[in-house]
């Protein structure tokens, strides 16, 4: 008795009395576990399936991207007797003209989308019908155990009865806490339908999901019938049902912090930056705080923080415990759906790249530092009385402040220590007309073989040549300019000819990878480009503030993808005659992973409207975008224009 | 779940289940429990591996079948694999036979082969099982040709996911078979699996595994099996040497003088998209459509029982209705669904 739950016994005895599946007299049948399970499954389906409704849609798109969409019936789950139905957003991605739901009496009634859950990719429908819809029994997520029966119920394959798939619960906490996982066959045949337990209680709404690309309705659908299926725990959504009934969409809850480090499974959740006007800044979180608990749950690594925040909606209140200077502090934050785009504040200086930190190399005309009386050659030694250890230290501290806020700097000016107040401004639109050298005489150091070098990655077909300036010294950090060749072209020799002098003057190394296929770049090659950059970083002394990717058309598209996929290292992108590819993951602007854009568009380019529209999007996201037009149809720069690009690269480390 | 359940002592099991146990004891005297291994041993001697034409352009030259008489009749699917004079069959014990084609029913996509052997173990088609949604199933087939010689065929387990018919909508399923099927919750329909046996969890025959088939309603692969009860008349006819009707061309069912949109008095919105929703743009004065109460801006949802997803689907669907017959429409007007009947002429 112990290992078989009571309700199962009840289910079995009832079924044996009444079910058509019960055994005919005279027929020999052993009471095998198989038979018992079959009866229990049958009963669970009988209990739950009236609450799973059939949805049909009319009109709308036939295809999205490469994916041909089906137009067959789909499924939904009753959540309110007066005709509210939860379903998967996947089922409505065609943007149908009309939605029909089959009512309990078998009629069809029109339905409308009332609200969406944009965090979990669900939609709430209201059916225009007077009929009473049968509510399912529910099982809370907390009761679920890996290994227990999980039956997926949909309404796609037959008008008269449900279609089912039988599996188990594979995991109870997936996709950053949003979903449960099952090995049942989850596909368009049951998306929007119910995942139920052996007692016929609904545990979740079936949806396609993938750990990446969570913002798309289609994400995860390529995993159909694979043994990896997801369901949104229904008890996580129901508390928000009233809000949705009012027509309010649900959004993922955002906090507004950037963490130090990039290995989410290893690095501790120490805050690198807090976005101004975000829930984090309102909760008085600060850079340097280390998050130890969220709502009582212990947090040791980035990934755990993602898990703790993942299930939360905008508007949810969370309790955050942090460690600040050895003391434990507890704070409360109310999550938001939208963060004010982060905009980098500007002090108005370019720092020297050698000598004592932080020596002023150049002052921006009309910039905040110049207005406050700073002069070239001055040293900034402290901010708000706190000693600065490095140029990077100053850059990070400034990036954590708000535009318009006042900072007190301690400076050394002509031997005298002074306190000055500077009001932080916005990044300048202009590129300085000339720049003084960024360093004095180079210290002695190893001088390896210079000139042309090659990078060949094992197992990759891509060719890549580079140029190391003849005055390279291992003691001097160099910028890296990566030219992504257009497929099938080889412009390396020309590139070296025109950039050689600049490379020597500005301490720049060139790198020029080519596509494996002379016909095209494959989007997966962004990781090959990344590996080549890593190879260069491993071999030479690379300045992390000046890694820039440049490319024309298909090369520029791969440049965009590489830059946005590898924000941790790439600081600038120079796209020529290309709009940002649609598939680019446009992450919000970030105080730590800075990225600036220098877009070159030929005056006669046919793509100009598309390029400008997409750049505008970046500007609205507060990315620093510098736009230039080129008279050359290929976007090739003349000597003066190239000199300006060189100064843009040379000033990427401005503060 | 994924493996056969452990053998249980019936006594211990019955002792646990009081109410159920008593009932079971009344209807079925306890027998030694037989696991799936036992079922497989019972079924495998009836399975046949079939080799024939193919082997080029990604077409496999093998499929599955099973014995349906002690004298060597084999039921399989009708396919290009059988389109050769040399059909080789290999029985479970490894014996190899040349088979002759007794006959086929292309409409049902089945064929019967005969080998020169006697005293074979076989499935009795007249005693086939009927399955319900949720019934546990086993699928025996030589999928991907992994079994060779005297190796037993592969066994997949699952449940019946749905019972449905393949004629739900024209053009949805590219197969001539238009009857009831079991949709299976197991990835059964892979290359070489067609013609395999679907049994219940005790190894009793219930269906024949179909070919690979894509469901255009969902753009997913459909794993299905045709119930033996649907095939019995055809099996009897083929074994008796009677000829079977040819495959029916769906399009041939079109009446000579069908309804047209113009004839009904309907003007639809301009058909500019791949799936332009079937909104009525105008209704001709004095037409059948106007008399039946149709109005501009009505959205046509159904003709008869068929969902109409686009203007093109509407044109196509009414071309199957003879002018003398009524046209039953369900339309959406604002949020209301209305049933309307346009009389025949």
Interface residues (C-beta under 8 A of the other chain):
Chain A: X1 X4 X9 X10 X12 X13 X16 X17 X20 X21 X22 X23 X25 X27 X28 X29 X30 X31 X32 X33 X34 X35 X36 X37 X38 X41 X42 X45 X56 X57 X58 X59 X60 X61 X62 X63 X68 X69 X70 X71 X72 X73 X94 X97 X98 X100 X107 X108 X109 X110 X112 X128 X149 X156 X157 X158 X161 X162 X163 X164 X165 X166 X167 X168 X184 X185 X187 X188 X189 X224 X225
Chain B: X1 X5 X6 X8 X10 X13 X14 X16 X17 X18 X19 X20 X21 X23 X24 X27 X28 X29 X30 X31 X32 X33 X34 X35 X36 X132 X133 X134 X135 X136 X158 X159 X161 X162 X163 X164 X172 X183 X185 X187 X201 X202 X215 X216 X217 X218 X219 X220 X221 X274 X275 X276 X277 X278 X279 X299 X301 X307 X308 X309 X310 X330 X332 X335 X336 X337
